[in-house]
Amino acid sequence: MSTGAVGRAYPRLEGPAKVTGTARYAVEYPVDGVTYGWAVPSAVVRGRITRIDTTEALASPGVLAVVHHGNAPRMAPGPQPELRLLQEPMVHYRGQYVAVVVATSLETAREGARLVRIDYDTGPHSTVLTDDHPGLYKPDQVNPSYPTDTAEGDFDAGYAAAPVRVDVTYRTPAYHNNPMEPHATTAQWHDGRLLVHDSTQGATPVRATLAELFELPPESIRVVAEHVGGGFGSKGYAKASVVLAALAARHVDRPVKLALTRQQLFGPVGYRTPTIQRVRLAADTDGRLTAICHDAISQTSTIREFAEQTAVYTRSMYAAPHRRTTHRLVRLDVPTPFWMRAPGECPGAYALESAVDELAIAVGIDPVELRIRNDTAVDPDQGRPFTSRNLVACLREGAQRFGWSGRDPSPRSRRDGRWLIGTGVAGSSYPARARPSTATATARPDGSFLVQINATDIGTGARTAIWQVAADALGVPPERVEIRIGDSALPTAALAGGSMGTASWSWAVIRAAQALREKLRDGGPPTGEVTTEADTTEEVGGQPTLPRYAYGAQFVEVRVDADTGEVRLNRMLGVFAAGRVVNPTTARSQLIGGMTMGLSMALHEEGLLDERYGDWVNHDLATYHITGCADVESVEAYWLDERDDELNPAGVKGIGEIGIVGAAAAVANAVHHATGVRIRELPIRLDKLIGVSDLA
């Protein structure tokens, strides 16, 4: 019987440990005889190492070794070629890690890295994404396993016959994951076994990758990730730091701590690919869509294919009889892009939701009303009813809370002194997924309970949410429940990503708790510990393939300086339908965080590539601008009381990513309403506004 823990606003369990500094992160665990590693990046874009001179570095006091392709322990070919580090002299992109200096102190390791001399035989390179690049091709599929292209009806004929048409191209730059804790690892070998404390979103996949690379049985490797200072997708699987640390530790036969610098995070650990997106919309005079086409172009590296699913968002968002989506990719001499919060959906929503705003203007219909008219109960992609779809409810409640009804639709219709005032809206959606997981529940003689699962809390409050779910499932007060997570020695669990963590983990926890309650049904407190285990592989795998999505609507008010083009946010409000909310405190934090990242995407963030060197010149937080506290004047997050019985036992959809989807489009639409200027290439900097139109 539920104790009412789910739905209550509990503070985070680990909060006191974090604010007092006692929570340990990957390189903060005390280790006897520890050494320190410093990664050495390539200084060329493409080529071959012809000489590595380590003489000066090894002569520096405290330097123990310089590990490189000539002396590094050998690894087997793995599932991710870019993780076979220090195995060959070839360089595939600037910034690729080509050596690690190991020393008795961090400062000594850094100085040793400066003294390593490397010569290269360089070759020509290509690093810039264009819509006419000769290397464009059609990948077999897009992340994670979607069809590359889709088509229903006859788009070309439907588009040509429509009375209202929009044909626009949008561009987004590279975006870089910048979690507070960098990619970092402490690695130590003992009797052929490997222990790593890693900053990762999933200890289980890291263990699997290390086992394959080092040709070890998985049980010989333990990965601990008790506390993780953010990831935003970049830590979804094993990355360079854990491999470099493990290689270095094996080479020197001592524990090694290795943390990548902020500058070293810009590329080699993943980033959001730049995109070029052409969106064509056709509608009748009542604003009902008759044809939709979304063509997306992105980049990948020469060593591994990663195809962002940019146009997938458009497949299920709005209905039309004639639809087409395509993805094209080009291999460049750059690092491999990877997941960044709401991969695909985030840039895809910016393009589609901006184009819908342009269509609303062209047809003369309010943009909220236009979205409502094109809502659908049946997924246009699958042809099956959604398990629940509350996009319209989010739009209507958001409009009411925001005060949308008093809006003058004409651009540049409001002014406050030198400030032009504008409002904008965008819809959003994100898949509601779950993956198999395993959990154990233990009853103790003292009346307490222990629940164990290899989940990962990357700063989202996941540990607290699982604790609340476990208490309700066990039918006991939360204070009697202990939670253990973040260790590959615990029962296997899905990674923290894709907004599927809580859905996946709670499923296993609930089943383990139910089994334990059944086992204890006829007796009092056990005389010894009683444990049950639940594996949801068959249950999750046996779910019918139904369209399951979270939805949202975001409303924005901006002001734009008519003299300088400076854009400031007055207000941002989002309403979301994301199933059952386990913890209102952590849920609000996640939604506001996602919305703030969307604001940052719209106005600030931009990886500036120097094509001569194939590297981002603004590779630190001094030059890669992100939204600061002063930029967020008012951000509000609300949600509907949504119940969906087709999801999972906890009824949750996931909220880690829905907040960023659509946010940038809402800002861009508000800027257009304020100024009459449509910016189709992010970010919306003042230089793109001043002089583009007579704002004064």
PyMOL commands that set and color helices and strands:
alter all, ss='L'
color gray80, all
select helices_A, chain A and resi 15-19+55-59+81-83+106-115+155-161+203-213+218-220+240-252+263-265+312-317+345-363+367-373+391-402+404-406+462-474+478-480+501-519+537-541+584-603+629-631+663-675+686-689
alter helices_A, ss='H'
color red, helices_A
select strands_A, chain A and resi 35-41+47-53+63-68+90-91+97-103+117-122+141-142+146-147+150-152+164-172+184-190+193-198+221-224+256-259+275-283+289-301+322-332+414-416+419-431+438-443+449-452+481-484+530-535+549-561+567-577+609-610+615-616+635-639
alter strands_A, ss='S'
color yellow, strands_A
deselect
rebuild
show_as cartoon
